[in-house]
């Protein structure tokens, strides 16, 4: 694990007290050019390049950090490794509207200046999620995951790493705007997943009255059956990755709406089952990276019936695949 190493990311930095300004970010506290809004510094949320916002932090001896291979449209993947082989991953850049998710009751807020704020969440073992808030109530997330965690790890070092990266993003955006990527016309970037599933369809799968949860980037959408987190949930995500293939007994290949698809479904417990359906759209980036745009539709059910939840996921995927642009 990287509890000591990643925790050392902030070695030598001045401690911050909640409610005070960041002492080493004079560009935030002394600049009088007005509040920093996401709309102003990020521009078109659909095409923003999250890696243009990230500064790879300087690390103590024995640690290395680098930007990893792109695996998301909305987030930049940073890996931190130590000489013993431990590794932590930080994904930074996904945007959310205020109120998209229930805030952590123990969350605290640090004002950075010019309308920017750092929202600290309570860590859990091997995981921490923190956010940079903009003056127009858009939030940019950083999520840290320790791939070598053990039962003694409380996740605090990951929050330290998230915070370091988000402070770097704030400093970058105090001085310039984000870079953007160009997507071809047949990219998944041209489709809003929240606009596809109709109220009539949602009724057929037991989600009568469900409203879509939208995200600023426009590459994902959630539909829930109730305010209760334990209810049926559908989601659609457009991302980047390796072309999916069936690899286990819970995976199968199918053709849905004329598209080759991979279905993965299983029951976690007698009261929870999951199923996802994936299809490839078009290649992404250099051919040597072997990456594609991937559309994923999934369902999570408060039952242990994997077959039923996969029926729901397949049905939703069929509706969404029909609305995707032609590959050629």
VMD Tcl script that draws the C-alpha trace (Angstrom):
set ca {
  {0.00 0.00 0.00}
  {1.01 3.64 -0.38}
  {-0.21 4.99 2.94}
  {3.11 6.61 3.77}
  {4.28 7.37 0.26}
  {1.18 9.04 -1.12}
  {0.67 10.76 2.19}
  {4.05 12.37 1.61}
  {2.66 14.20 -1.41}
  {2.01 17.19 0.79}
  {5.22 17.02 2.81}
  {6.46 20.56 3.26}
  {3.15 22.22 2.40}
  {1.56 24.66 4.83}
  {-1.37 23.32 6.80}
  {-4.74 24.78 5.87}
  {-7.52 25.65 8.27}
  {-11.10 25.25 7.06}
  {-12.52 28.56 5.89}
  {-9.17 30.17 5.17}
  {-7.53 30.80 1.82}
  {-4.77 28.68 0.33}
  {-1.51 30.44 1.34}
  {0.54 29.24 -1.65}
  {-2.06 30.21 -4.28}
  {-1.62 33.97 -4.50}
  {-3.13 33.96 -7.98}
  {-6.42 32.93 -6.38}
  {-6.49 35.26 -3.40}
  {-4.87 38.39 -4.82}
  {-6.37 38.41 -8.32}
  {-9.34 40.75 -8.67}
  {-10.61 39.57 -12.05}
  {-13.69 37.99 -10.53}
  {-14.95 34.56 -9.56}
  {-13.84 31.50 -11.50}
  {-16.80 29.68 -13.03}
  {-16.65 26.30 -14.73}
  {-18.38 27.75 -17.78}
  {-15.70 30.41 -18.11}
  {-12.54 28.32 -17.65}
  {-13.71 24.94 -18.98}
  {-15.88 26.10 -21.88}
  {-17.75 23.30 -23.65}
  {-18.11 20.57 -21.01}
  {-18.63 17.93 -23.73}
  {-15.15 18.34 -25.24}
  {-12.93 19.52 -22.38}
  {-9.64 17.61 -22.06}
  {-9.34 16.75 -18.34}
  {-5.63 15.97 -18.65}
  {-4.98 19.59 -19.67}
  {-5.90 20.55 -16.09}
  {-3.59 18.16 -14.26}
  {-0.12 18.93 -12.94}
  {1.86 15.78 -12.13}
  {2.98 16.47 -8.54}
  {6.60 16.39 -7.45}
  {7.11 13.36 -5.23}
  {9.61 12.29 -2.57}
  {12.37 9.81 -3.41}
  {11.05 6.30 -4.04}
  {7.77 7.45 -5.57}
  {6.86 8.12 -9.18}
  {3.77 9.62 -10.78}
  {2.62 9.69 -14.36}
  {-0.43 10.23 -16.51}
  {-1.74 6.80 -17.45}
  {-3.28 5.67 -20.72}
  {-6.58 7.42 -21.37}
  {-9.46 5.30 -20.09}
  {-12.26 7.85 -19.83}
  {-13.78 10.71 -21.80}
  {-14.43 12.70 -18.63}
  {-11.47 11.95 -16.34}
  {-7.69 11.95 -16.45}
  {-5.99 8.89 -14.93}
  {-2.93 9.51 -12.76}
  {-0.93 6.65 -11.24}
  {1.40 6.91 -8.25}
  {3.79 4.01 -7.58}
  {6.43 3.22 -4.96}
  {9.63 1.21 -5.20}
  {7.99 -1.75 -3.42}
  {5.42 -2.17 -6.18}
  {2.49 -0.48 -4.46}
  {0.22 1.65 -6.61}
  {-2.58 4.15 -6.18}
  {-4.81 5.52 -8.93}
  {-6.30 9.00 -9.05}
  {-9.04 9.84 -11.57}
  {-9.62 13.58 -11.87}
  {-11.91 15.68 -14.04}
  {-15.43 14.24 -13.96}
  {-17.96 17.05 -13.58}
  {-21.16 17.07 -11.54}
  {-23.98 19.51 -10.92}
  {-24.66 20.56 -7.34}
  {-26.86 17.98 -5.64}
  {-26.13 15.15 -8.10}
  {-25.06 12.92 -5.23}
  {-25.88 12.97 -1.54}
  {-23.01 14.79 0.18}
  {-20.99 13.06 2.86}
  {-22.31 14.15 6.25}
  {-18.73 14.63 7.45}
  {-17.68 16.69 4.42}
  {-15.86 19.95 5.08}
  {-15.25 22.89 2.75}
  {-12.12 25.00 2.32}
  {-12.45 28.31 0.49}
  {-9.59 28.73 -1.99}
  {-10.51 32.18 -3.28}
  {-12.28 33.60 -6.37}
  {-15.29 31.37 -5.81}
  {-13.33 28.11 -5.81}
  {-13.72 25.67 -2.93}
  {-12.32 22.30 -1.95}
  {-14.87 19.79 -0.64}
  {-13.27 17.18 1.57}
  {-15.06 13.88 2.14}
  {-14.51 11.37 4.90}
  {-12.13 8.63 3.69}
  {-12.98 4.95 3.68}
  {-10.61 2.02 3.41}
  {-8.76 2.18 0.11}
  {-10.91 4.98 -1.35}
  {-11.44 8.75 -1.20}
  {-13.49 11.15 -3.32}
  {-12.99 14.93 -3.13}
  {-14.19 17.80 -5.29}
  {-13.22 21.25 -6.53}
  {-16.25 23.51 -6.51}
  {-16.65 26.41 -8.97}
  {-18.52 29.65 -8.44}
  {-21.37 28.48 -10.71}
  {-22.00 25.34 -8.60}
  {-20.31 22.85 -10.91}
  {-18.00 20.35 -9.19}
  {-14.88 18.63 -10.54}
  {-14.09 15.31 -8.85}
  {-10.87 13.56 -7.90}
  {-11.19 9.93 -6.83}
  {-8.28 8.05 -5.27}
  {-8.13 4.25 -5.11}
  {-5.36 2.24 -3.44}
  {-4.90 -1.04 -5.29}
  {-2.81 -2.47 -2.46}
  {-4.98 -1.63 0.49}
  {-5.29 -3.68 3.67}
  {-7.61 -3.65 6.65}
  {-5.44 -1.10 8.49}
  {-5.77 1.50 5.70}
  {-8.32 4.21 6.47}
  {-7.97 5.94 3.08}
  {-6.70 9.23 4.55}
  {-3.57 9.19 2.39}
  {-5.76 9.02 -0.70}
  {-7.65 12.12 0.40}
  {-4.29 13.85 0.79}
  {-3.38 12.86 -2.77}
  {-6.79 13.93 -4.15}
  {-6.44 17.27 -2.42}
  {-2.94 17.84 -3.83}
  {-4.16 17.19 -7.36}
  {-7.25 19.40 -6.99}
  {-5.21 22.28 -5.61}
  {-3.04 21.92 -8.71}
  {-6.13 22.09 -10.93}
  {-7.24 25.26 -9.13}
  {-3.84 26.84 -9.72}
  {-3.90 25.89 -13.41}
  {-7.37 27.35 -13.93}
  {-6.44 30.58 -12.14}
  {-4.03 31.24 -15.00}
  {-5.59 29.77 -18.14}
  {-8.54 27.93 -19.62}
  {-8.85 24.22 -20.37}
  {-7.81 22.64 -23.65}
  {-10.37 20.79 -25.77}
  {-10.47 17.70 -27.95}
  {-11.95 17.26 -31.42}
  {-14.38 14.38 -31.86}
  {-15.56 13.06 -35.23}
  {-19.23 13.33 -36.17}
  {-19.83 9.62 -35.48}
  {-18.35 9.80 -31.98}
  {-20.38 8.94 -28.90}
  {-19.65 12.52 -27.88}
  {-22.45 13.59 -30.23}
  {-25.13 11.71 -28.26}
  {-26.82 12.68 -24.99}
  {-27.69 9.40 -23.23}
  {-30.23 11.12 -21.00}
  {-32.39 11.97 -24.02}
  {-32.88 8.40 -25.24}
  {-34.94 6.34 -22.77}
  {-38.54 7.54 -22.86}
  {-41.00 7.58 -19.93}
  {-42.97 4.85 -21.72}
  {-39.92 2.58 -21.89}
  {-38.95 3.28 -18.29}
  {-42.43 2.18 -17.17}
  {-41.92 -1.19 -18.88}
  {-38.84 -1.94 -16.75}
  {-40.36 -0.81 -13.46}
  {-39.02 2.75 -13.41}
  {-42.28 4.64 -13.77}
  {-41.75 8.34 -13.11}
  {-37.94 8.04 -12.96}
  {-36.12 11.24 -13.89}
  {-32.67 11.11 -15.47}
  {-29.69 12.29 -13.42}
  {-27.63 14.36 -15.83}
  {-23.94 15.26 -15.76}
  {-22.32 18.39 -17.28}
  {-20.09 16.36 -19.63}
  {-23.13 14.71 -21.23}
  {-21.48 11.29 -21.38}
  {-23.45 9.49 -18.68}
  {-26.91 9.26 -17.20}
  {-28.63 7.50 -14.29}
  {-32.25 6.54 -13.79}
  {-33.44 5.42 -10.35}
  {-36.75 3.96 -9.29}
  {-36.90 5.78 -5.96}
  {-35.01 8.12 -3.69}
  {-33.93 5.01 -1.81}
  {-30.42 4.04 -2.90}
  {-31.48 0.37 -2.71}
  {-33.99 0.66 -5.57}
  {-33.57 -0.42 -9.19}
  {-31.01 1.67 -11.05}
  {-30.26 1.98 -14.77}
  {-27.24 3.81 -16.12}
  {-25.60 4.61 -19.44}
  {-21.95 5.65 -19.80}
  {-19.92 6.61 -22.85}
  {-16.22 6.07 -22.24}
  {-12.90 4.85 -23.61}
  {-11.26 1.47 -23.21}
  {-10.26 -1.85 -24.71}
  {-12.86 -3.60 -26.86}
  {-14.89 -5.86 -24.55}
  {-14.73 -9.63 -24.90}
  {-16.48 -12.42 -22.97}
  {-13.89 -13.70 -20.50}
  {-15.79 -15.65 -17.83}
  {-18.79 -17.81 -17.17}
  {-20.90 -14.74 -16.37}
  {-20.11 -13.11 -19.74}
  {-21.79 -13.72 -23.08}
  {-21.81 -12.24 -26.58}
  {-24.98 -11.05 -28.28}
  {-26.16 -8.89 -31.14}
  {-28.48 -6.09 -30.02}
  {-29.92 -3.57 -32.49}
  {-27.44 -4.87 -35.05}
  {-24.43 -4.25 -32.79}
  {-22.01 -6.79 -31.36}
  {-22.35 -6.60 -27.59}
  {-20.88 -8.22 -24.50}
  {-23.19 -8.91 -21.54}
  {-21.89 -9.49 -18.02}
  {-24.33 -10.34 -15.25}
  {-24.11 -11.88 -11.83}
  {-25.70 -11.88 -8.38}
  {-23.50 -10.37 -5.69}
  {-25.81 -11.48 -2.87}
  {-29.38 -12.67 -2.46}
  {-30.41 -9.00 -2.42}
  {-28.13 -7.46 -5.08}
  {-27.49 -8.28 -8.73}
  {-25.70 -6.42 -11.50}
  {-25.60 -6.58 -15.27}
  {-23.77 -4.51 -17.89}
  {-23.92 -4.45 -21.69}
  {-21.08 -2.99 -23.78}
  {-20.55 -2.20 -27.44}
  {-17.74 -0.57 -29.42}
  {-18.36 2.62 -31.36}
  {-15.17 3.83 -33.12}
  {-11.40 3.75 -32.43}
  {-10.03 6.42 -30.11}
  {-6.56 7.94 -30.36}
  {-3.49 6.41 -32.03}
  {-3.99 2.92 -33.43}
  {-1.01 1.75 -31.35}
  {-3.03 2.39 -28.16}
  {-5.73 -0.12 -29.23}
  {-8.45 1.99 -27.58}
  {-12.08 2.43 -28.60}
  {-15.06 4.48 -27.59}
  {-17.24 2.16 -25.54}
  {-20.94 2.53 -24.77}
  {-22.03 0.80 -21.57}
  {-25.55 0.30 -20.28}
  {-26.06 -1.31 -16.90}
  {-28.66 -2.22 -14.34}
  {-28.43 -2.77 -10.60}
  {-31.29 -4.56 -8.85}
  {-32.16 -5.06 -5.16}
  {-32.74 -8.76 -5.87}
  {-30.43 -11.70 -6.46}
  {-31.99 -12.46 -9.85}
  {-29.14 -11.93 -12.36}
  {-31.25 -13.14 -15.28}
  {-33.95 -10.56 -14.62}
  {-31.54 -7.67 -14.20}
  {-29.81 -8.65 -17.46}
  {-33.19 -8.67 -19.22}
  {-33.62 -5.07 -18.07}
  {-30.08 -4.08 -19.11}
  {-30.42 -5.75 -22.54}
  {-33.72 -4.00 -23.17}
  {-32.28 -0.58 -22.26}
  {-29.12 -1.21 -24.29}
  {-31.21 -2.10 -27.34}
  {-33.04 1.23 -27.09}
  {-29.80 3.19 -26.71}
  {-27.85 1.32 -29.40}
  {-30.57 2.26 -31.91}
  {-29.82 5.94 -31.31}
  {-26.03 5.75 -31.63}
  {-24.48 7.19 -34.78}
  {-23.45 4.82 -37.55}
  {-19.86 3.61 -37.14}
  {-18.93 4.56 -40.71}
}
mol new
graphics top color blue
foreach p $ca { graphics top sphere $p radius 0.5 }
foreach p [lrange $ca 0 end-1] q [lrange $ca 1 end] { graphics top cylinder $p $q radius 0.2 }
display resetview
